[in-house]
Structures are given as C-alpha cells and as structure tokens.
C-alpha cells in the first residue's frame, strides 16, 4: 500500500512540474495552455485510477475534472489579469498551473478511496 501511495506522489508531482512548464511557456497567449493542461490532468487521473485499480479510468477522469471546472475558471481570470506580463505572468501562470494540477491529482486520489 505504501508503495502505491509513493507512486501516486511521483505521478502527481511530475504532472504538476510539467503543468508549471506549460503554464510558464504559454503565459502570454491567453487560454492556449488550457487544452494542454486539461489533457495532462485527465491523463494523470487515468494513471492514478489505473494505479489504484479503479474501474473505468476515463469516467473517473471525466467526473473529477468536471467538479474542478470552477477552479479552472478562476485560473483563467488570474491569467487574464497578470498572465500577459512578461516574467511575472509566467511565474504566476506556472505556480497556478502546478497548484491546480496538484489539487486535481490529490482530489482524484481521495475520490477514488471513497466507497461507491
């Protein structure tokens, strides 16, 4: 069980680091990182579901990502306000993308622990 939890940590942190790179790299083009980040987060959830042995990882991913749509909307607002500012916008975008991806990963992991 501990090994599974450590693998989940590694998956979530790697996805968050990747999301930070995407957020930083695409900060000056509003909305351009959203499809990439959603795909990354869906892949993360599917990987966590597979690791956990949860059935139908695609359904799990769709349900968890659907509940976090409001968070992505908030991220869009922060990107519109400061994302276009060189350097500062890149840093804010990177931090926000990483934090949201961490939150998505841990929310999915916890969601999968709940009895259905």
N, C-alpha and C positions, 0 to 999 in steps of 0.2 A: 504494500500500500504506500509506504513512504517513497519508494522508487517511482511510483506513478505520480505522486504529488511533485516530486523533484522534476520529472519530465514535463509536467504541466507548467511549473515555474519557468523552465527553459523555453518552452514554446511561447508562453505569454510574453516573457521579457524579450525574446528575439523578435517577435511580431511588433512589440512596442518600439524597439530600436529601429526596425525597418520603417514603421509608421513615422517616426521622427524624421528620418531621412527623406521620406516622401513629402511630409509637411513642410520641411525646410526648403526642399528643392523646388516645390511648386507654389510657394507662398505668394508670389507676385501675380499669379494668374488665378483670380477668384473662382472657386468651385472646381478647379481642374484636378485637385487631389481627392475629391470626394469619391469618385468611382473606384479609384485605386485603393483607397482606404477601406471602403465597404467590401471590396473583393478580398483584401488582406484579412479583414476581420471575419468574414464568412469562412475563409479557409482556416483561420485559427480555430473558430468554433467547431468546424468539421473535424479538425485534427484532435481537438480536445474530446469531442464526442467519441471518436474512434479510440482514443486512449482510454477513456472511461468505459467504453463498451456500451455506450448509449445507442438505442436504436435510431435509425433514420437521421443521420447527422445533418442532412440538408434541412429537414423540418426543424430540428433544434436550432440550427443557424438562423433560419427564417424567423422563428419565434423570438429568439433572443435579440436579434438585430432590429426586429420590429418594435420591441419595447424600448430600444435605445435611440429611436429616431429623434426624440426631443433633444437629446444630448448633441446629436449631430447638427441639429438646427442651431443650437447655442454656439457650437463651434463655427458655424457659418457666419454668425453675427460677429464673433471675435475676429475672424479672418477679414470680413468686410471693413471692420473698424481699423485694424492695425496690420493686416496681412500684406498690404501693398507697400509698407515702409521697408526699404531695404535694410538688411541686418536685423533690426528689431522685429520686424514682421516675420522674418524667417525663424528667429528664435522662439517667438510666441507660437507660431504655427507648429513648429517641431514639438514643443513642450505639450501643446494642446493635443496634437495627434497621438503622441505617445501616451499621455494620461488617459485619453478616451479608449485607446486600444487596450491598455492595462485593465481599465474598468470593464470593458466588454469581455475580455478574457476571464477575469475573475467572476463576473456576474454569470457567465455561461457555465463555468466550473461549478459554482454554487447551485445554479439552477439544475444542473444535471444530478446533483446529490439529493435533490428533493424527490420524495416518492411521488409517483404519478398514478 
